């Protein structure tokens, strides 16, 4: 691009909403540049409960539009990315001290039918004396309900959308921050500055600016845009803990606490259980958010009310926190704030900036469609919506049948350890062939860094997925951080320092 780049759309923020908008816009024929101050999905978008779900509890707040939209998106995302989005059955334990059984049945009936469910199994009652999920529960729970939602690798969902956006023409700049933006001569004049050696300094002219900075949306409005935040934005921290596997089946649990908050216990990374989330107002730097001792204790106590074996704080092997940018009044409980999104346009001299407030990972694709619809007066040349049909990278699996694809891969690469091949298939889908690249032995995968981490995968993640640090690979592109030894971490850090080339990708469209 030229010294002063000219684009239709400049997007600030590389979380799920930012990359989703970039993908949609690029596919409509618009020129798009996205800047992210750190790593893609480096904050809130990689700190979710790892679910694509309608939000059963949102029915209590009469958010029927949000639930309907979320349920429809759940079905769409199952088709777009069958390797990273998986059906999951959820068990809701019930006793007499909770909502009446008839009320839950009505809620589940609505949940089953509100979004036009086609692919997932419906809900029904279960007896814990007969169902495998009952083995782990306290004996006071003798009946419950089961329903369907989906789990997702949230950080990879961000990456796949960014990859797709780049492949159809968008430019994605990581480690690059918007430091100045002003309206001039009917356009935005924007200065971008590198935040590390992996970033870029650029001057950009844009017709439209999109502020998708997540928990930083208010800061971006104030500086560098010099605008007032028109909405009451609440930063709410949600924390999760990971403990060794609590049960030996594939079902997840949804528990209701005495304070009416909901906590999930979800099978995670084969050998672990993911527990979350909390809702705590947060005023600090979103990048520094951590699970407090109080939050960890709360989550342990919450699930211990239900499981036969109590969960202790000393059981926690990992915790993480994300800061959700929600809108709502201060007097409202954080847990009761809407997860819906709000799109706000500030216009001066017919030069718009659109800011994204709120939202949830499940509805990112629909949010992007709504953004482009709102911007049509300024971008009339855009083509029609298209993302409902377009597979995400690696998701072009025949008939969306992942198990059949996995069996095919197992036959194609018999020399690979089954555990490694399973992980590759789940993470990369059909892009697995780009990593293996005609390899016929483990030796062909290059240096073995330890714990089934090979140089070929690291090279792929650096070249194709903007991985710049060991943390990018171990905790976002993969979840190997839960599994590897300190020696493997050290080997990877050394490899990244020694072999990484800044020009590999990410500085060109």
C-alpha positions, 0 to 999 in steps of 0.5 A: 500500500501507499504511504497514505493508505486509502481504505473504505473501512478501518477497524480498531480491535482484533477481537471476535467482533472486529475480525467478524466485521472485517471478514464480512466487509471484505467479502462484500468488495470493500477495502478493509484494514484492521489494527489490533494493539496486541494479539488477535483475540488476546483479551475478552474473546479468548476468555469466554466460557467456550460456548456457542449457545442461545443463553437459556438464562436470558429467557428469564429476562425476556430477551427473546430476540437475543435468544432467538438470534443466538439459537439461529447463529448456533446452527449456522456456526455448526456448519461454518466451522464443524472442526472447532464448534461441537454439539454438547449436551448440558445437564441441569440438576434440579431439586425442590428448592429451585424453580418448579419443574414445570417452569423449567420444562416450559423454558426448555420447550421455548429454547428448543423451538424459538430458533428453528433447531434442526441439527441438535437433539431436543431437551427432556427430563432424566433420572440421575439414578439411570443417567451417567451424569448422575454418578458425580452428583450429590444424592439429593439430586435425583432428577434433572433435565438435559438440553443441547448447545455447543462448545467452541475454541473461542480464540481459534474462532477469532483467528479463523475469521481473521484468516478468512478476512485476509484471504479475501482481501482485508489487511490485518495488522497485529501489535498496531495501535490507533494513536490518532484519528481526526475527520478531515476533508470528508474522511478519517485521517488515521495514524497507526503506531507499532506497539512492538517489533511485530507491529507497523507504523502507518498513515491511513485515510478511511471513509468509515471508522469502526470502534470494536475495541471491546472493553477499551471502546470508551478509551478509543472514543475519548482518545484518539477520537476525542469523542464523548462516550454516549452510553453507560458502559460497565466493565464486568469481569468474568473469571474461570477456573480449570481443575483436573477432570471431575467426571468421566463422561461427555456431558456438561453441567449447568448449576444454579446458585443460591444467588441465582447466578449460573455456573457451568462445569464443562469437559475441557481438553480431555483431562480437565473440567472448566468451571465458570463464570463470575460477574464482578465489576472491574475498573482496572486494565482489562489486560491485567484482569485475573481471577481473585481469591474470592472468585476462585473460592466462589466457583469452587463452592458453587460446584461443590454444592452439586458434586459428591467430591468437593472442589478445593481451591488447591485443585485449580491448575489454571484460571483466566479472566476476561472483561466484558464491555456491557451497557447498563446502569450502575444500580443493576446487578452485573449478572443481570446486565444484557449480553445484547449488543448496541451499535452507535454511530457518531456523525460529523460532516457526514463522516461516521464512526460506528462503535460496538457496545456489548455483544457475545461471541455467539452473535458476532456474525449477525452483529457484523451483518447489522454493522454493514447494514447500518453503514450502507448510506456511506458504503453504498457499493457494498455487495449483499450479505454472504457469511451465512454460507461461507465456511471458515478456514478448515471448515470445508469438511464434506457434509460437515461430518467431522467424525468421517473427516477424522477417520479419513485423516487417520487412514491418510497419516497412519504414522502419526500418533493418534492423539496428535492427529486428533488435535490437529484435525480439531484445531485446523480441519482441512488446513491440516494438510498445510501443516503436514505438507506431504510429510511421511514421518515424524522426522519430516515435521522438523524439530521436536520441541517436546510434548508432541509439539513439532516445528512444522506446526509452529512454522504454520502458526507463525506464517498463517496465524499471526503467532508471534510469541510462545504465549500466542501458541500455547494459550490461544492458537492451542491450549498446549499450555495446560499440557506441556512441561517447562522444558517444552515452553523454554524450547518454544520460546527459544525457537520463536526468538531464534527463528521468527521472521517479522516479515513472515505475514501480517504486514501485507494484505 
